[in-house]
Amino acid sequence: MQNRRLTDLRNIGKKIASRLNEIGIFTEDDLRGLGPALTHQKLKARYPDETLPVCYYLYAFEGALCDRHWKEIGDSRKQVLLAETGQINT
C-alpha cells in the first residue's frame, strides 16, 4: 500500500493534518506507527488547554487507518481506544 499523505486519508482535513505535523506525523505510515491512542495523547499534551473531542481526533485517526468514517467505528473498538488513552476503565 502506498504511504499516503494525511489529507488523502478519510477524516483528516487540513487543520488536523497541520496539528499532526506539529507532533511529527506527516504520512499514513507515521500515524499507523504511533497508533490512534498515542497520537491523541500527544495532541492533548501539545494542546493542554484545549478540549480535543474524541470523535474529531481519536476516532478520526482510527477511521483514517481503516478507511472508515469515524461514526462507523464500532462501540467495542471505541471502548478499547478510550481505554488505551486512559479515558475510561475496562
Buried (B, 14 or more C-beta within 10 A) or exposed (E): EEEBEBEEBBBBEEEBBEBBEEBEBEBBEBBBEBBBBBBBBBBBEEEEEEEBEBBBBBBBBBBBBEEBEBEEBEEEBBEBBBEBBEBEEE
